Amino acid sequence: VFFVLNLCVGVIVDSFNEEKRRVGGDQGYLLTAAQQKWVQAQRALTSRRIFFSLQNLDEISYMRRAMFFFINKSAFEHFIMGCIMLNTVVMGMAIFPWPSAEYVNSLQLVNYVLFGVFVVEAFLKLFALRLNYFHDGWNVFDFFCVLLSTLGIVLNELTDLKVGTVMSTIRLLRVARLFRLLHFAPGLNQLFNTFILSIPKLLNIGVLLILLTFLFSVLGVHLFATVQDNGALGVHANFRSFYRAALTLTRSMTGEAWNELMHSLTKGPDYHSGVLGKPCMPDFQDLLNVEGGWALLNEKGYIESPNGCGTAMAYVYFVSYTVLISFVVLNLLIAVILEGFEETSSGEETKIVERCIDDWKEFDPNFTLEVDLAGCFQFVDKVHSWYQQECNARGRRLTFRILDNGRLDLTSLNVKFIHQFKLKLTERRTVHIMQAVLFAIRVLISEGASEVLQDFDELEQSTLSSDPELVKWKRKIDMHGSVDFSVEVAAVKIQTRFKEWRAAACEVVSERHPRSADSEQKGELEQATTTVGESKEPDQATTTEREARADPTEQEEEPSESPAPQSSEMAALPRGAEGPEAVSLPGATEAAGG
């Protein structure tokens, strides 16, 4: 029996998943493992409404900032959890009758002390977070419990109202504080989130269940309303009205004595007369349709207590009902819950996002949600180090160099390779937390492989127009970055190469114009250098250098008397022209193949 039942469960779940893939266009079925991880990571990141309960700590007062760090300490949270558990134990110590007045007073005193602790907790959090306090659902729940507890104490101590039922309800809600323990138990929290996320889908199964119950209830009234009571068929289980039939089927849905009820509805005249001693009427339904039949049966009391015989249709009725409800619909509930459990499971992508947010605090102590380029690469490096240790990953780590001024050296980066990471900067040339976390996720999942990064790009390009959810993710992510980081890298590399070329040009001119202490000749030399830098290509300058070295006796030409000013395009280059200030990723250049 258990094998067949589990086999039915497996078939239903498999059919449910197959239908889900068919409706979804088999999108997940066609994705590579890396692409699926990439999609799940984006979902885990963009599903977070807030990253920190309070931001821009540098703009608030010292007291609020200190209070914020105090209420976020693990010791404070553990103390509150201990008080919640103690409060629940004290409430469970209530007995009737009371052993003594001292016992009652002691429990009440402990309850008041714990109530004071919860009030102080709410006050401290409100002081530190202000309106942000209500952005967390658990804080709203705690605040509601504190208000109800305050109301109960006021009604109990300051008034003479008899509100026993109200106080019982308030005590029940105080016990509900135990749900906060889910925050510290990942396994329980996962099950609770599964239940919450499955409720909308369970409603669809519930509607189907109600529809089938309605149909079988109406059918049962037409088939078995006149069957005489016997065995399991009686005042608590019968089909004499729609209401009673629906209750009977609901009980049968749980598997309780449905087979006994089925057999009671099939008993014929021999059983009723020979065993029960109460003859039944096989033609009871026909008498109801005959003119005057209703009055005759009512006169004999058979309308209130019908004595019709059973029918073999009960076998078909109950077997079909059990198969449809118990083996199909209820197993669909299991499939939906398993799907919700899969969606809320703490997979590798969710762990990466959680770790990124925890490590972000080190590089953004004021919670501004932005860091500079140096902090971004150091953040990615720390997350990557954890990922290699935690997940035994073998991906290549990014190597970079921080200059003496604390900035990142960009000159050794491969532009094509860094472009595949799709890192976007803000207008202030900082990196937002969403961009930084996505950068880290790309590095971890791709393991530095350009082919995997290209798969990510192809996924976004192929599904961006057809997947509304991906469009929403893309729009939310792009809100926090407008400047392509690869463009910044390219600009710095162009400036660096131009400076090197200009230095080479100056060396050529210096060889053709011997040094002189005359300041006028120095000025002419600088003008000549500028003219050479604007009028000649790097290969031409190299050709001139070779000719000068081949014929040192050649007569030197006079420098141009009207050097052209520096072009506006060069003047418009981003900062870094005076010296590169970004990342050196020596390993990144090698990883890109150049």
Legacy VTK file of the C-alpha trace (Angstrom):
# vtk DataFile Version 3.0
C-alpha trace
ASCII
DATASET POLYDATA
POINTS 594 float
0.000 0.000 0.000
2.741 2.425 0.947
4.677 1.564 -2.216
1.659 2.213 -4.431
0.828 5.418 -2.559
4.373 6.743 -2.867
4.402 5.730 -6.507
1.279 7.817 -7.047
2.926 10.745 -5.273
5.991 10.447 -7.492
3.942 10.305 -10.672
1.841 13.324 -9.690
4.898 15.389 -8.721
6.691 14.453 -11.935
3.629 15.343 -14.021
3.323 18.644 -12.179
6.953 19.553 -12.882
6.628 18.486 -16.521
3.559 20.695 -16.968
5.352 23.584 -15.288
8.270 23.244 -17.710
5.904 23.049 -20.660
4.014 26.195 -19.640
7.295 27.980 -18.904
8.577 27.220 -22.400
11.254 24.817 -21.122
13.437 27.832 -20.414
15.005 26.356 -17.295
15.397 22.997 -19.022
17.551 24.506 -21.787
19.833 26.546 -19.531
23.313 25.433 -18.600
24.211 24.867 -14.969
26.133 28.145 -14.824
23.228 30.056 -16.408
20.776 28.583 -13.915
23.055 29.647 -11.068
23.288 33.122 -12.584
19.495 33.449 -12.800
19.005 32.161 -9.245
21.651 34.546 -7.922
19.952 37.514 -9.581
16.631 36.421 -8.115
18.154 36.112 -4.638
19.738 39.561 -4.908
16.845 41.524 -6.403
14.294 39.955 -4.045
15.800 41.838 -1.103
13.805 44.978 -0.436
16.431 46.466 1.887
20.061 45.576 2.557
20.455 47.298 5.905
17.813 48.574 8.284
19.582 51.936 8.469
21.749 53.663 5.861
24.076 56.684 5.706
25.183 56.341 9.316
27.548 59.292 8.904
24.536 61.602 8.575
22.833 60.649 11.848
23.668 61.584 15.421
26.239 59.754 17.489
23.597 58.422 19.905
21.462 56.924 17.143
24.498 55.376 15.517
25.691 53.840 18.790
22.180 52.558 19.508
21.970 51.045 16.020
25.138 49.034 16.538
23.956 48.009 20.023
20.611 46.570 18.893
22.351 44.691 16.046
24.803 42.911 18.332
24.324 39.178 18.526
24.431 39.334 22.344
21.406 41.662 22.377
19.462 39.389 20.023
20.304 36.313 22.088
19.172 38.075 25.251
15.813 38.926 23.658
15.419 35.347 22.433
16.094 34.093 25.955
13.426 36.438 27.330
10.916 35.198 24.753
11.555 31.579 25.688
11.329 32.404 29.400
8.067 34.256 28.832
6.634 31.230 27.045
7.700 28.902 29.858
6.126 31.181 32.471
2.860 31.276 30.528
2.935 27.487 30.335
3.206 27.266 34.125
-0.361 28.500 34.569
-2.536 25.769 36.156
-6.024 25.505 37.564
-6.728 25.680 40.409
-3.903 27.899 41.562
-1.682 26.258 44.219
-1.363 29.458 46.222
-1.534 33.233 45.981
2.263 33.466 46.148
2.538 31.241 43.075
0.190 33.494 41.107
1.964 36.669 42.215
5.366 35.274 41.289
4.262 34.393 37.769
2.624 37.783 37.341
5.761 39.566 38.534
7.944 37.675 36.034
5.455 38.472 33.268
5.599 42.177 34.076
9.409 42.165 34.096
9.530 40.451 30.721
6.906 42.845 29.413
9.164 45.712 30.448
12.074 44.136 28.568
10.013 43.928 25.380
8.859 47.531 25.754
12.455 48.725 26.184
13.505 46.697 23.134
10.802 48.321 20.999
11.727 51.778 22.302
15.444 51.321 21.573
14.755 50.097 18.044
12.322 52.928 17.370
14.875 55.439 18.604
17.612 54.065 16.371
15.617 53.158 13.269
12.682 55.586 13.399
10.273 54.748 10.567
12.690 52.155 9.197
11.654 50.057 12.194
8.408 49.177 10.414
10.170 47.985 7.243
10.920 44.673 8.946
7.953 42.327 9.319
9.271 40.862 12.565
9.543 44.342 14.085
5.929 45.045 13.127
4.887 41.775 14.740
6.814 42.617 17.951
5.296 46.084 18.083
1.807 44.605 17.705
2.477 42.154 20.554
3.743 44.975 22.792
0.613 47.037 22.115
-1.654 44.091 22.916
0.268 43.324 26.110
0.011 46.972 27.168
-3.720 46.943 26.475
-4.183 43.758 28.501
-2.257 45.096 31.510
-4.180 48.386 31.444
-7.550 46.603 31.301
-6.536 44.172 34.027
-4.961 46.613 36.496
-6.750 49.920 35.955
-10.314 48.846 35.182
-12.907 46.490 36.611
-13.962 45.151 33.209
-14.373 41.388 32.898
-12.397 40.650 29.759
-11.371 37.039 30.291
-11.750 36.101 26.610
-9.793 39.163 25.489
-6.982 38.406 27.925
-6.814 34.814 26.690
-6.460 36.071 23.119
-3.719 38.494 24.148
-1.830 35.707 25.931
-2.124 33.531 22.847
-0.583 36.244 20.669
2.235 36.659 23.178
3.056 32.981 22.705
3.343 33.708 18.977
6.601 35.538 19.757
8.208 32.120 19.540
8.107 32.511 15.768
11.025 34.901 16.128
13.164 31.873 16.897
12.881 31.045 13.216
15.380 33.821 12.564
18.052 31.849 14.417
17.098 28.401 13.081
17.814 28.267 9.327
16.063 24.929 8.856
12.855 26.038 10.579
13.005 29.383 8.811
13.213 27.596 5.467
10.128 25.498 6.254
8.210 28.556 7.423
9.123 30.492 4.273
8.079 27.483 2.211
4.653 27.561 3.807
4.258 31.305 3.312
5.355 31.239 -0.337
3.156 28.216 -1.070
-0.069 29.808 0.187
-1.001 31.538 -3.138
-0.421 28.312 -5.072
-2.244 26.260 -2.460
-5.272 28.467 -2.969
-5.534 27.209 -6.557
-5.463 23.602 -5.344
-8.023 24.537 -2.689
-10.404 25.909 -5.309
-10.088 22.672 -7.290
-10.717 20.680 -4.123
-13.838 22.700 -3.311
-15.149 22.241 -6.844
-14.753 18.450 -6.724
-16.297 18.295 -3.258
-19.266 20.325 -4.474
-19.818 18.024 -7.453
-19.592 14.823 -5.405
-21.820 16.287 -2.682
-24.596 17.065 -5.158
-24.195 13.629 -6.741
-24.241 11.939 -3.324
-27.501 13.637 -2.340
-29.182 12.378 -5.528
-27.868 8.818 -5.078
-27.889 8.127 -1.327
-30.261 10.609 0.340
-32.952 7.930 0.946
-30.711 5.078 2.169
-31.697 3.754 5.593
-29.224 4.293 8.447
-26.953 1.350 9.176
-23.431 0.840 10.352
-21.273 3.918 9.632
-24.204 5.630 7.925
-26.053 7.603 10.570
-26.787 10.988 11.994
-23.131 12.111 11.759
-22.469 10.784 8.248
-25.210 10.808 5.621
-26.220 12.410 2.337
-29.642 13.818 3.207
-28.579 17.414 2.570
-25.811 19.195 0.734
-24.302 20.478 3.987
-24.214 17.030 5.607
-22.916 15.445 2.393
-20.057 17.970 2.176
-19.085 17.256 5.802
-19.210 13.520 5.174
-16.990 13.794 2.113
-14.555 16.061 3.951
-14.233 13.411 6.638
-13.766 10.741 3.990
-11.089 12.897 2.372
-8.873 12.278 5.396
-9.328 8.507 4.957
-11.432 8.033 8.089
-13.828 5.073 7.679
-14.693 5.904 4.067
-14.716 2.215 3.188
-17.167 1.432 6.016
-19.431 4.207 4.788
-19.184 2.829 1.258
-20.249 -0.657 2.409
-23.154 0.765 4.441
-24.488 2.490 1.324
-24.493 -0.781 -0.658
-26.588 -2.889 1.749
-29.647 -4.375 0.073
-33.035 -5.718 1.318
-31.583 -9.005 2.604
-29.161 -7.270 4.954
-31.699 -4.741 6.254
-34.394 -7.378 6.830
-32.294 -10.345 7.895
-29.557 -8.659 9.941
-31.005 -5.367 11.130
-34.604 -6.427 11.236
-35.619 -3.198 9.542
-36.980 -3.835 6.055
-36.024 -1.314 3.397
-37.938 -0.147 0.355
-36.095 -0.760 -2.947
-38.565 1.487 -4.775
-38.335 4.410 -2.347
-37.172 6.799 -5.065
-40.025 5.691 -7.346
-42.621 6.395 -4.645
-41.352 9.929 -4.306
-42.026 10.534 -7.992
-45.560 9.068 -7.880
-48.409 11.508 -7.314
-49.304 11.443 -3.645
-46.195 9.452 -2.791
-44.553 12.259 -0.814
-47.633 12.723 1.375
-47.895 8.992 1.988
-44.263 8.644 3.001
-44.402 11.745 5.147
-47.463 10.404 6.926
-45.566 7.250 7.861
-42.471 9.228 8.972
-40.224 8.024 6.162
-39.344 11.540 5.038
-37.556 12.370 8.278
-36.115 8.855 8.566
-35.987 7.315 5.083
-35.754 3.535 4.751
-34.493 3.118 1.203
-32.100 0.348 0.228
-28.510 0.812 -0.765
-27.090 0.650 -4.254
-23.955 -0.777 -5.832
-23.219 2.687 -7.256
-21.614 3.427 -3.891
-18.553 1.425 -4.968
-18.021 3.489 -8.096
-18.806 6.687 -6.217
-16.363 6.284 -3.351
-13.550 4.686 -5.337
-13.604 7.492 -7.910
-13.807 10.096 -5.141
-10.887 8.577 -3.237
-8.732 8.298 -6.351
-9.417 11.878 -7.458
-9.162 13.509 -4.057
-6.729 11.425 -2.015
-4.416 10.249 -4.807
-4.495 13.241 -7.140
-5.576 16.530 -5.569
-3.967 16.015 -2.171
-0.751 14.865 -3.836
-0.851 18.041 -5.905
-0.633 19.850 -2.583
2.544 17.906 -1.868
3.938 18.853 -5.277
3.231 22.541 -4.670
4.857 22.437 -1.229
7.918 20.659 -2.638
8.171 23.335 -5.307
8.019 26.033 -2.662
10.653 24.213 -0.616
12.913 24.090 -3.667
12.445 27.808 -4.283
13.239 28.735 -0.678
16.080 26.274 -0.224
19.303 27.922 0.843
21.284 27.055 -2.254
24.757 28.109 -3.197
23.534 31.352 -4.796
21.611 32.448 -1.707
24.631 31.750 0.495
26.821 33.821 -1.817
24.450 36.785 -1.651
24.194 36.568 2.142
27.971 36.372 2.456
28.427 39.339 0.143
26.106 41.481 2.237
27.909 40.481 5.439
31.352 41.260 3.973
30.115 44.564 2.544
29.930 46.035 6.049
33.724 45.962 6.306
34.220 48.168 3.246
31.178 50.400 3.783
31.005 51.044 7.550
28.533 53.908 7.123
26.157 51.804 5.003
26.091 54.293 2.126
25.691 51.325 -0.258
28.608 52.643 -2.339
32.372 52.069 -2.313
35.254 53.207 -4.480
36.914 50.958 -7.047
39.653 49.848 -4.674
37.098 48.845 -2.050
35.037 47.030 -4.680
37.916 44.855 -5.836
39.030 44.176 -2.272
35.432 43.199 -1.464
35.289 40.783 -4.413
38.648 39.323 -3.432
37.463 38.634 0.120
34.251 36.985 -1.066
36.236 34.925 -3.571
38.606 33.768 -0.844
35.642 32.602 1.264
34.046 30.907 -1.733
37.154 28.884 -2.514
37.376 27.663 1.072
33.645 27.047 1.588
32.741 25.477 -1.761
36.138 24.001 -2.704
36.120 26.079 -5.885
39.122 26.077 -8.176
38.390 29.255 -10.090
41.143 31.754 -10.785
41.178 34.661 -8.371
41.468 38.210 -9.547
44.811 39.786 -8.680
45.101 43.529 -8.446
47.411 46.220 -7.142
46.548 49.166 -4.927
48.664 52.258 -5.512
50.280 54.232 -2.719
47.454 56.774 -2.846
44.917 54.020 -2.088
43.547 53.898 -5.622
43.349 51.055 -8.079
45.708 50.648 -11.034
43.676 50.101 -14.201
46.488 50.051 -16.722
47.195 46.313 -16.716
43.576 45.210 -17.191
42.470 43.578 -20.406
39.601 45.730 -21.668
37.816 42.904 -23.452
38.031 40.647 -20.410
36.843 43.266 -17.936
34.013 44.240 -20.292
32.477 40.785 -19.890
31.854 41.412 -16.183
29.401 44.238 -17.038
30.433 46.331 -14.041
28.710 49.730 -13.980
29.791 52.775 -11.999
27.718 55.605 -10.638
28.184 59.171 -11.828
30.451 59.705 -8.805
32.707 56.874 -10.098
31.729 54.641 -7.162
30.254 51.141 -7.192
26.775 50.441 -5.797
26.263 47.358 -3.654
24.049 45.662 -6.259
26.646 46.166 -8.982
29.442 44.977 -6.690
27.561 41.843 -5.611
26.694 40.983 -9.224
30.351 41.529 -10.132
31.357 39.111 -7.377
28.743 36.556 -8.454
29.964 36.697 -12.057
33.530 36.132 -10.898
32.583 33.215 -8.625
30.203 31.372 -10.950
32.220 31.889 -14.121
35.523 31.048 -12.378
37.213 33.497 -14.743
36.164 31.604 -17.893
35.326 33.930 -20.777
33.064 31.291 -22.335
30.810 31.223 -19.269
30.628 35.024 -19.201
29.601 34.974 -22.851
26.848 32.488 -21.937
25.543 34.987 -19.403
25.397 37.683 -22.069
23.623 35.382 -24.503
21.085 34.466 -21.828
20.247 38.101 -21.144
20.029 38.970 -24.831
17.857 35.960 -25.752
15.396 36.153 -22.842
15.365 39.848 -22.020
12.513 40.589 -24.418
10.452 37.491 -23.590
10.871 37.151 -19.821
9.102 39.934 -17.856
10.782 38.868 -14.623
14.247 39.202 -16.142
13.289 42.602 -17.548
12.304 43.694 -14.055
15.606 42.453 -12.620
17.591 44.212 -15.337
15.772 47.482 -14.785
16.292 47.329 -11.025
20.006 46.588 -11.405
20.622 49.257 -14.045
19.154 51.896 -11.733
22.377 51.782 -9.709
24.952 52.178 -12.474
25.238 54.344 -15.581
28.967 54.342 -16.494
30.573 51.294 -18.067
33.676 50.377 -16.087
35.375 48.942 -19.195
35.114 52.382 -20.829
36.981 53.872 -17.872
39.661 51.210 -18.199
39.992 51.849 -21.922
40.261 55.602 -21.368
43.044 55.198 -18.819
44.935 52.776 -21.054
44.677 55.203 -23.981
46.009 58.029 -21.831
48.869 55.866 -20.575
49.854 54.759 -24.040
49.668 58.342 -25.280
51.999 59.488 -22.499
54.449 56.725 -23.341
54.317 57.666 -27.000
54.761 61.352 -26.202
57.755 60.544 -24.029
59.271 58.618 -26.939
58.583 61.577 -29.218
60.311 63.911 -26.768
63.318 61.624 -26.773
63.494 61.813 -30.563
63.309 65.602 -30.527
65.919 65.819 -27.767
68.307 63.782 -29.891
67.753 66.071 -32.852
67.977 69.233 -30.681
70.980 69.161 -28.317
70.399 70.469 -24.825
71.031 74.171 -24.257
70.884 76.306 -21.223
69.078 78.956 -23.198
65.494 79.148 -21.914
64.284 80.294 -25.330
65.647 77.142 -26.925
63.939 75.079 -24.178
60.644 76.708 -25.043
61.166 75.965 -28.714
61.968 72.380 -27.772
58.692 72.022 -25.845
56.775 73.501 -28.785
58.506 71.090 -31.138
57.569 68.196 -28.874
53.928 69.248 -28.920
54.018 69.614 -32.710
55.509 66.178 -33.152
52.895 64.677 -30.786
50.026 66.117 -32.825
51.322 65.833 -36.366
52.905 62.378 -36.368
51.652 58.897 -35.679
53.615 56.633 -33.335
54.990 54.582 -36.232
56.141 57.777 -38.002
57.963 58.909 -34.876
59.681 55.568 -34.691
60.743 55.921 -38.352
62.203 59.370 -37.678
64.100 57.983 -34.723
65.674 55.276 -36.859
66.681 57.809 -39.525
68.254 60.132 -36.958
70.273 57.286 -35.480
71.338 56.066 -38.926
72.625 59.545 -40.048
73.677 61.618 -37.018
75.379 64.198 -39.258
72.172 65.125 -41.011
71.247 68.747 -40.660
68.611 69.227 -37.976
65.345 70.794 -38.928
63.938 73.736 -37.118
60.880 73.016 -34.945
57.497 74.307 -35.995
56.902 77.886 -35.005
53.167 77.518 -34.442
52.468 74.385 -32.413
48.813 73.331 -32.343
47.087 73.367 -28.940
46.113 70.128 -27.192
42.935 68.728 -28.661
39.664 69.019 -26.735
39.175 65.259 -26.958
42.290 64.697 -24.907
41.263 67.392 -22.468
37.930 65.637 -21.970
39.447 62.341 -20.940
38.421 61.203 -17.436
40.605 61.633 -14.450
43.654 59.464 -14.487
45.432 61.409 -17.269
47.863 62.708 -14.718
48.627 59.210 -13.554
46.780 55.868 -13.615
44.684 55.314 -10.539
43.040 51.965 -10.905
43.351 48.250 -10.776
46.224 46.193 -11.899
44.858 42.744 -12.441
47.968 40.905 -13.593
46.149 37.616 -13.462
43.114 39.035 -15.217
45.130 39.904 -18.310
46.490 36.404 -18.492
43.037 34.923 -17.884
41.680 36.841 -20.850
44.372 35.542 -23.097
46.215 38.835 -23.547
LINES 1 595
594 0 1 2 3 4 5 6 7 8 9 10 11 12 13 14 15 16 17 18 19 20 21 22 23 24 25 26 27 28 29 30 31 32 33 34 35 36 37 38 39 40 41 42 43 44 45 46 47 48 49 50 51 52 53 54 55 56 57 58 59 60 61 62 63 64 65 66 67 68 69 70 71 72 73 74 75 76 77 78 79 80 81 82 83 84 85 86 87 88 89 90 91 92 93 94 95 96 97 98 99 100 101 102 103 104 105 106 107 108 109 110 111 112 113 114 115 116 117 118 119 120 121 122 123 124 125 126 127 128 129 130 131 132 133 134 135 136 137 138 139 140 141 142 143 144 145 146 147 148 149 150 151 152 153 154 155 156 157 158 159 160 161 162 163 164 165 166 167 168 169 170 171 172 173 174 175 176 177 178 179 180 181 182 183 184 185 186 187 188 189 190 191 192 193 194 195 196 197 198 199 200 201 202 203 204 205 206 207 208 209 210 211 212 213 214 215 216 217 218 219 220 221 222 223 224 225 226 227 228 229 230 231 232 233 234 235 236 237 238 239 240 241 242 243 244 245 246 247 248 249 250 251 252 253 254 255 256 257 258 259 260 261 262 263 264 265 266 267 268 269 270 271 272 273 274 275 276 277 278 279 280 281 282 283 284 285 286 287 288 289 290 291 292 293 294 295 296 297 298 299 300 301 302 303 304 305 306 307 308 309 310 311 312 313 314 315 316 317 318 319 320 321 322 323 324 325 326 327 328 329 330 331 332 333 334 335 336 337 338 339 340 341 342 343 344 345 346 347 348 349 350 351 352 353 354 355 356 357 358 359 360 361 362 363 364 365 366 367 368 369 370 371 372 373 374 375 376 377 378 379 380 381 382 383 384 385 386 387 388 389 390 391 392 393 394 395 396 397 398 399 400 401 402 403 404 405 406 407 408 409 410 411 412 413 414 415 416 417 418 419 420 421 422 423 424 425 426 427 428 429 430 431 432 433 434 435 436 437 438 439 440 441 442 443 444 445 446 447 448 449 450 451 452 453 454 455 456 457 458 459 460 461 462 463 464 465 466 467 468 469 470 471 472 473 474 475 476 477 478 479 480 481 482 483 484 485 486 487 488 489 490 491 492 493 494 495 496 497 498 499 500 501 502 503 504 505 506 507 508 509 510 511 512 513 514 515 516 517 518 519 520 521 522 523 524 525 526 527 528 529 530 531 532 533 534 535 536 537 538 539 540 541 542 543 544 545 546 547 548 549 550 551 552 553 554 555 556 557 558 559 560 561 562 563 564 565 566 567 568 569 570 571 572 573 574 575 576 577 578 579 580 581 582 583 584 585 586 587 588 589 590 591 592 593
